[in-house]
């Protein structure tokens, strides 16, 4: 039976007709017809539980009228051509078609019939389309092919560990967690943990065809989603579109690629390590870098964008970069000594699951406040550098941002090194601030667009090599090592 209830639910969530077709295993004609009839009867989600598909069919289509055979057929060649143009929709073409019919005394098709006939024409021409997903729109999920192993500390028995993988289609940002089995409870818990990790819910779920996800998949016209999995989708307001059987090109290319990478990483990077509990294995699966920034706005905006574009930076999927943003209670923590103390306290925070052996805190601060007190600066390096990574700019973070512009070193930094180190204020603006403002035209402390510079981090990394990157010898020198740290994170394979 047609999934009337699910079509209405996904329509209420704003999904496209194409996605509803794929999730419910129906044609576009059916989707259009159900949506149109629901609007006419003012039926919308959410529905009472007693309103089953059978009841909805009786309510919506018990007296469905037949379509007249004398209606004018659309010009398919013209429609195919027009749909290739930007901004042209079927709705617009139908409106024009209606006006033309009225002008010539012809009887037009209703919109649902119009779309149905266009769909039939598209199928005749075997039209295919590459669907570009939007950021955060779709997540693909699967179990990794290779297993991990855990040693029972009491008996020495080897226990299998099954690796769940969830990957965002657009960014290829991955979530990975090990379980002791692949049963329904583990599958559902993995999704709950994945959404918590991503900090939100993707609109579309693309699962593998395991029984915990799909009971039967005979193609888009003949598929049945696992009942518990469907309940999860309804709870989170997402749609399930299973990967097509025996169609790898159209299925889950990102998750399959990520699964392969993770399988290799598990068997290779962890091959010489022993784990005596599931918790130990999960701590080892992902290395984390936590960034804590001195500034309240500029640095935060920059590193947020850097995390957003991690796919384009080729950061290994098992390297996790997080930004620890200060709360209202902690917002005044800016002096480096206090930042270091804050970092140490966060390591004990159970919510971030910091692993002392594998994870790293990156503390970002300016060196200019120490220019007259070298001993204090050396003390901070000794205090914070032992268990953390210190990301330092001298005089200030604006220097690193300036490096994102081509030839900034030759044109702005080298000719003005003495003035940059002094970094004196003229009014409310420091010298390095004025140089950056001249390049960007925006206030880096008040405009979040400054974070977009992260897209040009490759330029900054290369230009930074032209200045001093040794933070232990930055007295009187224009210095920055932030690009160097980002480059090291990019080269980290998680081993």
C-alpha positions as CSV (number, residue, x, y, z in Angstrom):
1,X,0.0,0.0,0.0
2,X,1.1,3.6,-0.7
3,X,2.7,5.2,2.4
4,X,0.3,8.1,2.6
5,X,1.2,8.9,6.2
6,X,5.0,9.0,5.5
7,X,4.4,11.2,2.3
8,X,2.5,13.7,4.4
9,X,5.1,13.6,7.2
10,X,8.0,14.3,4.8
11,X,6.0,17.0,3.0
12,X,5.5,18.7,6.3
13,X,9.2,18.6,7.0
14,X,9.9,20.3,3.7
15,X,11.5,17.5,1.7
16,X,11.6,17.7,-2.0
17,X,9.4,15.4,-4.2
18,X,12.5,13.5,-5.3
19,X,13.6,12.7,-1.8
20,X,10.0,11.7,-0.8
21,X,9.9,9.4,-3.9
22,X,13.2,7.7,-2.9
23,X,12.2,7.4,0.8
24,X,8.6,6.1,0.3
25,X,9.2,4.0,-2.9
26,X,6.6,5.7,-5.0
27,X,6.5,7.6,-8.2
28,X,6.5,11.4,-8.5
29,X,2.9,11.2,-9.7
30,X,1.8,9.6,-6.4
31,X,3.7,12.1,-4.4
32,X,2.1,15.0,-6.3
33,X,-1.3,13.5,-6.1
34,X,-1.1,12.9,-2.3
35,X,0.3,16.3,-1.6
36,X,-2.4,18.0,-3.7
37,X,-5.3,16.0,-2.1
38,X,-3.9,16.7,1.4
39,X,-3.9,20.4,0.7
40,X,-7.5,20.2,-0.6
41,X,-8.6,18.5,2.6
42,X,-6.3,20.5,4.9
43,X,-4.5,17.4,6.1
44,X,-1.0,18.0,7.5
45,X,1.5,16.5,9.9
46,X,1.3,15.6,12.7
47,X,-1.5,13.0,12.4
48,X,-3.3,11.0,15.0
49,X,-1.9,7.5,15.4
50,X,-5.3,6.1,14.4
51,X,-4.9,7.7,11.0
52,X,-3.3,4.8,9.2
53,X,-2.4,4.5,5.5
54,X,-5.7,2.6,5.0
55,X,-7.8,5.3,6.7
56,X,-6.0,8.0,4.8
57,X,-6.7,6.2,1.5
58,X,-10.4,6.0,2.3
59,X,-10.5,9.7,3.4
60,X,-8.5,11.1,0.5
61,X,-9.4,9.0,-2.6
62,X,-12.7,7.3,-2.1
63,X,-14.4,9.5,-4.7
64,X,-11.4,10.4,-7.0
65,X,-12.6,11.8,-10.3
66,X,-11.3,10.6,-13.6
67,X,-9.2,12.7,-15.9
68,X,-10.7,13.8,-19.2
69,X,-9.0,12.3,-22.3
70,X,-9.5,15.5,-24.3
71,X,-6.9,17.6,-22.4
72,X,-4.0,19.3,-24.3
73,X,-0.7,17.5,-24.0
74,X,2.3,19.7,-23.0
75,X,5.2,20.4,-25.5
76,X,7.8,18.1,-23.9
77,X,10.7,19.2,-26.1
78,X,10.1,22.8,-25.0
79,X,9.7,21.8,-21.3
80,X,13.0,19.8,-21.3
81,X,14.8,22.8,-22.8
82,X,13.3,25.3,-20.4
83,X,14.0,23.2,-17.3
84,X,17.7,23.4,-18.0
85,X,17.6,27.2,-17.4
86,X,18.2,28.7,-14.0
87,X,15.2,29.6,-12.0
88,X,12.7,27.8,-14.2
89,X,10.4,25.3,-12.4
90,X,7.7,23.0,-13.4
91,X,5.2,25.2,-11.5
92,X,6.2,28.2,-13.6
93,X,6.0,26.1,-16.9
94,X,2.6,24.8,-15.8
95,X,1.3,28.4,-15.2
96,X,2.5,29.4,-18.7
97,X,0.9,26.3,-20.1
98,X,-2.4,27.1,-18.4
99,X,-2.5,30.6,-19.8
100,X,-1.7,29.3,-23.3
101,X,-4.5,26.8,-23.0
102,X,-7.0,29.4,-21.9
103,X,-5.9,31.7,-24.8
104,X,-6.5,29.0,-27.3
105,X,-9.7,27.5,-25.8
106,X,-8.0,24.2,-24.8
107,X,-8.6,22.2,-21.7
108,X,-5.4,22.1,-19.6
109,X,-4.1,19.4,-17.4
110,X,-4.1,19.9,-13.6
111,X,-0.7,20.4,-12.1
112,X,-0.4,16.9,-10.8
113,X,-1.2,15.5,-14.2
114,X,1.2,17.9,-15.9
115,X,4.0,16.7,-13.6
116,X,3.1,13.1,-14.2
117,X,3.3,13.4,-18.0
118,X,6.6,15.3,-17.8
119,X,8.0,12.5,-15.6
120,X,6.9,9.9,-18.1
121,X,8.7,11.8,-20.8
122,X,11.9,12.1,-18.7
123,X,11.9,8.3,-18.2
124,X,11.6,7.8,-21.9
125,X,14.7,9.9,-22.4
126,X,16.5,8.1,-19.5
127,X,17.5,11.5,-18.1
128,X,20.0,11.3,-15.2
129,X,20.9,14.0,-12.8
130,X,23.8,14.6,-10.3
131,X,22.3,15.7,-7.0
132,X,24.4,18.2,-5.1
133,X,23.8,17.9,-1.4
134,X,23.8,20.9,0.8
135,X,25.9,21.2,4.0
136,X,24.3,19.2,6.8
137,X,21.5,17.8,4.6
138,X,22.5,14.1,4.4
139,X,24.4,11.6,6.5
140,X,25.3,8.1,5.3
141,X,25.6,5.3,7.7
142,X,27.1,1.8,7.6
143,X,29.1,-0.9,9.5
144,X,32.8,-1.1,8.7
145,X,33.8,-4.3,7.0
146,X,36.9,-5.0,9.1
147,X,36.5,-5.8,12.8
148,X,38.4,-4.5,15.8
149,X,39.3,-6.8,18.7
150,X,39.1,-6.5,22.4
151,X,40.8,-8.8,25.0
152,X,38.8,-9.9,28.0
153,X,41.1,-8.9,30.9
154,X,39.8,-11.9,33.0
155,X,39.8,-14.7,30.5
156,X,42.0,-13.5,27.7
157,X,39.2,-14.2,25.2
158,X,39.3,-12.3,22.0
159,X,36.0,-10.3,21.6
160,X,34.9,-8.8,18.3
161,X,34.3,-5.1,18.0
162,X,32.0,-3.8,15.3
163,X,32.7,-0.3,13.9
164,X,29.7,2.0,13.1
165,X,30.5,4.8,10.6
166,X,28.4,7.9,9.9
167,X,29.6,10.4,7.4
168,X,28.2,13.8,6.3
169,X,27.8,13.7,2.5
170,X,28.9,17.3,1.9
171,X,31.8,17.7,4.3
172,X,32.8,14.0,4.7
173,X,33.0,14.7,8.4
174,X,32.8,11.2,10.1
175,X,31.5,9.8,13.3
176,X,32.9,6.5,14.4
177,X,32.0,4.3,17.4
178,X,32.7,0.6,18.3
179,X,30.1,-1.8,19.6
180,X,30.1,-5.4,20.7
181,X,27.4,-6.4,18.2
182,X,25.4,-5.1,15.3
183,X,22.0,-5.6,16.8
184,X,19.1,-3.1,16.7
185,X,19.9,-1.5,20.0
186,X,23.5,-0.8,19.0
187,X,22.4,0.6,15.6
188,X,19.9,3.0,17.2
189,X,22.3,4.0,20.0
190,X,24.9,4.7,17.3
191,X,22.6,7.1,15.6
192,X,21.7,8.9,18.8
193,X,25.4,9.3,19.7
194,X,26.2,10.4,16.1
195,X,23.5,13.2,16.2
196,X,24.9,14.3,19.6
197,X,28.4,14.4,18.2
198,X,27.4,16.4,15.1
199,X,25.3,18.7,17.2
200,X,22.2,18.4,15.0
201,X,20.2,16.1,12.8
202,X,20.6,15.7,9.0
203,X,17.4,15.8,7.0
204,X,18.2,12.6,5.1
205,X,19.6,9.3,6.3
206,X,21.2,6.9,3.8
207,X,21.7,3.5,5.5
208,X,23.2,0.3,4.3
209,X,20.7,-2.6,3.6
210,X,21.3,-4.3,7.0
211,X,18.3,-5.8,8.7
212,X,18.4,-3.2,11.5
213,X,17.7,-0.5,8.8
214,X,15.9,-2.2,5.9
215,X,13.7,-5.3,6.1
216,X,13.4,-5.6,2.4
217,X,14.8,-3.6,-0.5
218,X,13.6,-4.6,-3.9
219,X,14.1,-1.2,-5.5
220,X,12.3,2.1,-4.9
221,X,8.9,0.6,-5.6
222,X,9.4,-2.4,-3.3
223,X,11.2,-1.6,0.0
224,X,10.3,-1.8,3.7
225,X,12.1,0.1,6.4
226,X,12.7,-1.5,9.8
227,X,9.9,-0.4,12.1
228,X,12.2,0.7,15.0
229,X,14.4,2.6,12.5
230,X,11.3,4.3,11.1
231,X,10.3,5.4,14.6
232,X,13.8,6.9,15.1
233,X,13.4,8.8,11.8
234,X,10.0,10.2,12.9
235,X,11.3,11.1,16.4
236,X,14.2,13.1,14.8
237,X,12.2,14.5,11.9
238,X,14.4,12.9,9.2
239,X,13.8,10.8,6.1
240,X,15.3,7.4,5.4
241,X,16.5,6.8,1.8
242,X,18.2,3.4,1.7
243,X,21.2,2.8,-0.6
244,X,20.1,1.1,-3.8
245,X,20.9,-2.6,-4.0
246,X,23.6,-3.5,-6.5
247,X,23.9,0.2,-7.6
248,X,27.2,1.4,-6.0
249,X,27.4,4.4,-8.2
250,X,24.1,5.7,-7.0
251,X,24.3,4.3,-3.5
252,X,26.7,5.5,-0.7
253,X,30.0,6.5,-2.4
254,X,31.1,8.6,0.6
255,X,30.4,6.2,3.4
256,X,31.9,3.3,1.5
257,X,35.0,5.3,0.9
258,X,35.1,6.4,4.5
259,X,34.5,2.8,5.7
260,X,37.5,1.7,3.6
261,X,39.7,4.3,5.1
262,X,38.6,3.5,8.6
263,X,39.0,-0.2,8.1
264,X,42.6,0.4,7.0
265,X,43.2,2.7,9.9
266,X,41.8,0.3,12.5
267,X,43.8,-2.7,11.2
268,X,47.0,-0.7,10.5
269,X,47.2,2.2,13.0
270,X,46.0,0.0,16.0
271,X,47.7,-3.2,15.0
272,X,50.3,-3.1,17.7
273,X,47.9,-2.0,20.5
274,X,45.8,-4.1,22.8
275,X,42.4,-3.0,24.2
276,X,40.8,-4.5,27.3
277,X,37.5,-2.7,27.1
278,X,35.1,-1.2,24.6
279,X,35.8,2.2,26.2
280,X,39.5,1.9,25.6
281,X,38.9,1.0,21.9
282,X,36.6,4.0,21.4
283,X,39.0,6.4,23.0
284,X,41.7,5.2,20.6
285,X,39.6,5.4,17.5
286,X,39.6,9.2,17.2
287,X,42.3,11.7,18.0
288,X,41.0,15.1,19.1
289,X,42.4,18.7,18.9
290,X,40.7,21.2,21.2
291,X,41.3,24.8,20.4
292,X,41.0,27.4,23.2
293,X,41.3,31.0,22.1
294,X,42.3,34.2,23.9
295,X,40.1,36.4,21.8
296,X,36.3,36.6,22.1
297,X,35.3,37.0,18.4
298,X,38.0,37.1,15.7
299,X,39.7,33.8,16.6
300,X,36.4,32.1,17.2
301,X,35.0,33.0,13.8
302,X,38.2,31.9,12.1
303,X,38.5,28.5,13.7
304,X,34.7,27.8,13.3
305,X,35.2,28.3,9.5
306,X,38.4,26.2,9.6
307,X,36.4,23.3,11.1
308,X,33.6,23.8,8.6
309,X,35.9,23.4,5.6
310,X,37.9,20.4,7.0
311,X,37.0,18.3,3.9
312,X,38.8,20.8,1.6
313,X,41.8,20.9,3.9
314,X,42.2,17.1,3.5
315,X,42.1,16.5,7.3
316,X,41.9,12.8,8.1
317,X,38.3,11.7,8.9
318,X,39.4,10.3,12.2
319,X,41.0,13.6,13.3
320,X,38.5,15.6,15.3
321,X,38.9,19.3,15.7
322,X,36.8,21.1,18.3
323,X,36.5,24.6,19.4
324,X,36.1,25.0,23.2
325,X,34.1,28.3,23.4
326,X,34.1,30.0,26.7
327,X,30.8,30.4,28.6
328,X,29.5,33.6,30.1
329,X,31.1,32.5,33.3
330,X,34.5,32.0,31.6
331,X,34.4,34.9,29.0
332,X,36.9,37.1,30.9
333,X,39.5,34.4,30.8
334,X,42.0,35.8,28.3
335,X,45.4,36.1,30.0
336,X,47.6,33.1,28.9
337,X,48.2,31.8,32.4
338,X,44.4,31.7,33.0
339,X,43.9,30.1,29.5
340,X,46.3,27.3,30.4
341,X,44.5,26.7,33.7
342,X,41.2,26.7,31.9
343,X,42.6,24.1,29.4
344,X,43.8,21.9,32.3
345,X,40.4,22.1,33.9
346,X,38.7,21.1,30.7
347,X,40.7,18.0,30.4
348,X,38.9,16.7,33.4
349,X,35.5,17.6,31.9
350,X,33.7,14.3,31.3
351,X,31.6,15.9,28.5
352,X,34.6,16.2,26.2
353,X,36.1,12.8,27.0
354,X,39.7,14.1,26.8
355,X,42.3,11.3,26.5
356,X,45.6,12.4,28.0
357,X,47.6,10.0,25.8
358,X,46.1,10.8,22.4
359,X,44.3,14.2,22.5
360,X,45.8,17.6,22.4
361,X,44.8,21.1,23.7
362,X,45.8,24.0,21.3
363,X,46.0,27.3,23.2
364,X,45.9,30.4,21.0
365,X,47.2,33.7,22.4
366,X,49.1,36.8,21.5
367,X,52.7,37.4,22.6
368,X,52.6,41.2,22.5
369,X,51.7,41.6,26.2
370,X,55.0,39.9,27.2
371,X,57.2,42.1,25.0
372,X,58.6,44.0,28.0
373,X,58.5,40.9,30.3
374,X,60.4,38.2,28.6
375,X,60.8,36.1,31.8
376,X,57.0,36.0,32.2
377,X,56.7,34.8,28.6
378,X,59.2,32.1,29.1
379,X,57.4,30.9,32.2
380,X,54.2,30.7,30.3
381,X,55.8,28.6,27.6
382,X,57.3,26.3,30.2
383,X,54.0,26.1,32.0
384,X,51.7,25.5,29.0
385,X,54.0,23.9,26.5
386,X,54.6,20.7,28.5
387,X,51.2,19.2,28.0
388,X,49.7,21.5,25.4
389,X,50.3,23.0,22.0
390,X,50.8,26.7,22.1
391,X,49.7,28.7,19.1
392,X,51.3,32.2,19.3
393,X,51.3,35.3,17.2
394,X,53.6,38.2,17.9
395,X,52.3,40.8,18.1
396,X,48.7,39.6,17.6
397,X,46.4,37.2,15.8
398,X,45.8,39.8,13.1
399,X,49.3,39.1,11.9
400,X,48.2,35.5,11.0
401,X,45.1,36.8,9.3
402,X,47.2,39.2,7.2
403,X,49.3,36.3,6.0
404,X,46.2,35.0,4.1
405,X,46.7,37.6,1.4
406,X,49.0,37.1,-1.5
407,X,52.3,39.0,-1.2
408,X,51.3,40.3,2.2
409,X,54.7,39.5,3.6
410,X,56.6,41.5,0.9
411,X,54.1,44.4,0.7
412,X,52.9,44.8,4.3
413,X,55.1,42.9,6.8
414,X,58.7,43.1,5.7
415,X,58.7,46.9,5.1
416,X,57.0,47.5,8.5
417,X,58.5,44.9,10.8
418,X,59.6,47.5,13.4
419,X,56.2,49.2,13.5
420,X,54.4,45.8,13.7
421,X,56.5,44.7,16.7
422,X,55.8,48.0,18.5
423,X,52.2,47.7,17.4
424,X,51.3,51.1,18.9
425,X,47.8,52.4,19.0
426,X,46.6,55.3,16.9
427,X,43.2,56.1,18.5
428,X,41.6,52.7,19.1
429,X,43.5,50.9,16.4
430,X,46.8,49.1,16.7
431,X,49.3,49.1,13.7
432,X,48.7,45.5,12.8
433,X,45.0,46.0,13.0
434,X,45.2,48.9,10.6
435,X,47.2,46.8,8.1
436,X,44.6,44.0,8.2
437,X,41.7,46.5,7.9
438,X,43.3,48.0,4.8
439,X,43.4,44.5,3.2
440,X,39.9,43.3,4.2
441,X,37.8,46.5,4.6
442,X,36.0,45.0,7.5
443,X,36.3,45.2,11.3
444,X,37.8,41.8,12.3
445,X,36.5,42.2,15.9
446,X,32.9,42.9,14.9
447,X,32.3,41.2,11.5
448,X,32.1,37.4,11.4
449,X,33.0,37.5,7.7
450,X,36.6,37.6,8.8
451,X,36.4,33.9,9.3
452,X,36.1,33.4,5.6
453,X,39.8,33.9,5.4
454,X,40.2,30.3,6.6
455,X,39.5,29.3,3.0
456,X,42.9,30.8,2.0
457,X,44.8,29.0,4.8
458,X,47.2,27.5,2.3
459,X,48.5,30.9,1.4
460,X,49.0,31.7,5.1
461,X,50.9,28.5,5.7
462,X,53.3,29.3,2.9
463,X,53.8,33.0,3.8
464,X,54.3,32.1,7.5
465,X,57.4,30.2,6.5
466,X,59.0,33.5,5.5
467,X,58.8,34.8,9.1
468,X,59.9,33.5,12.4
469,X,57.9,30.4,13.5
470,X,60.0,29.6,16.7
471,X,57.8,30.9,19.5
472,X,60.7,30.3,22.0
473,X,62.7,33.0,20.2
474,X,60.2,35.7,19.3
475,X,61.6,38.6,21.3
476,X,61.7,41.6,18.9
477,X,60.6,39.4,15.9
478,X,57.4,39.1,13.9
479,X,56.4,35.6,14.8
480,X,53.6,33.1,14.2
481,X,53.3,29.3,14.3
482,X,49.6,28.9,13.8
483,X,49.9,27.9,10.2
484,X,52.6,25.4,11.1
485,X,50.2,23.8,13.7
486,X,47.4,23.6,11.1
487,X,49.8,22.0,8.6
488,X,50.8,19.4,11.3
489,X,47.1,18.6,12.0
490,X,46.6,18.1,8.2
491,X,49.5,15.6,8.1
492,X,48.3,13.7,11.2
493,X,46.9,10.3,10.1
494,X,45.7,9.4,13.6
495,X,48.5,6.9,14.2
